[in-house]
Amino acid sequence: MTTTQTALPDEVVETTARMLKCLGHPLRLRILDLLERETELTVSEVQDALGLEQAVCSQHLNLMRDKGILARRKEGVHVYYRLGDPRSLKVLGCLRGSSAKRG
């Protein structure tokens, strides 16, 4: 079998796999969707919008930040989250495209 495409570099494969594993949870996909629409939100705003308990919300936000999917900034007592890696929106776009084809 011959192909004109080059193999994906190991670093790209590993980074993408970590991102997909992290996004493989319904709440994290909802957080991503929410932050795509709202740009930047505090922890309590994410919590309220998705009906989550504070501890659960913070756990998911921190995991997504640790994986580079989200970024955060502190302003006084508030912590604001926003998208940190725009490639994660491509995942969301693929999911939307896939569900539109089925529906």
C-alpha positions in Angstrom: 0.0 0.0 0.0 1.4 3.4 -1.0 0.4 6.7 0.4 1.3 10.3 -0.3 0.6 11.4 3.3 3.4 11.4 5.8 2.9 9.7 9.1 1.7 11.8 12.1 4.6 12.7 14.4 4.5 10.9 17.7 4.1 14.2 19.6 1.0 15.0 17.6 -0.5 11.6 18.2 0.2 11.7 21.9 -1.2 15.3 22.4 -4.3 14.5 20.4 -4.9 11.2 22.3 -4.7 13.1 25.6 -7.1 15.7 24.4 -9.6 13.1 23.1 -9.4 11.1 26.3 -10.1 14.3 28.4 -13.0 15.3 26.2 -14.5 11.8 26.3 -16.8 12.8 29.2 -20.3 14.4 28.6 -19.8 17.2 31.2 -16.5 18.2 29.7 -18.0 18.4 26.2 -20.8 20.5 27.7 -18.2 22.8 29.3 -16.4 23.1 26.0 -19.6 23.9 24.2 -20.6 26.5 26.8 -17.2 28.2 26.6 -17.3 28.3 22.9 -20.5 30.3 23.1 -19.7 32.5 26.1 -15.9 33.0 25.6 -15.0 33.4 29.3 -16.8 32.4 32.4 -16.2 32.1 36.1 -16.4 28.8 37.9 -19.7 29.7 39.4 -21.1 30.8 36.1 -20.1 27.4 34.5 -21.5 25.7 37.6 -24.9 27.5 37.4 -25.2 27.1 33.6 -24.7 23.4 33.8 -26.3 22.7 37.2 -23.2 21.3 38.7 -21.9 21.1 42.3 -18.9 23.4 42.9 -16.5 20.5 43.6 -17.5 18.6 40.5 -17.3 21.7 38.3 -13.9 22.6 39.6 -12.6 19.1 39.1 -13.6 19.0 35.5 -12.3 22.6 34.8 -9.0 21.8 36.4 -8.5 18.6 34.5 -9.3 20.4 31.2 -6.8 23.2 32.1 -4.1 20.6 33.0 -4.5 19.1 29.6 -4.2 22.5 27.9 -7.8 22.5 26.6 -8.8 25.4 28.9 -6.9 28.4 30.2 -7.7 30.5 33.2 -7.0 33.8 34.8 -7.6 35.1 38.3 -9.1 38.5 39.0 -9.5 39.1 42.7 -11.4 36.1 44.1 -12.8 35.1 40.8 -11.2 32.5 38.4 -12.2 32.9 34.8 -11.9 30.0 32.3 -11.7 30.2 28.5 -10.6 28.0 25.7 -6.9 27.4 25.8 -6.5 25.2 22.7 -8.6 26.1 19.6 -8.1 22.6 18.2 -10.6 21.4 20.8 -13.3 23.3 18.9 -12.5 21.1 15.8 -13.5 18.1 18.0 -16.8 19.8 18.9 -17.4 20.7 15.2 -16.9 17.0 14.2 -19.4 15.9 16.9 -21.9 18.5 15.6 -21.4 17.4 12.1 -21.8 13.8 13.0 -25.0 14.3 14.9 -26.4 16.5 12.1 -25.8 13.6 9.6 -27.7 11.2 11.8 -30.6 13.5 12.5 
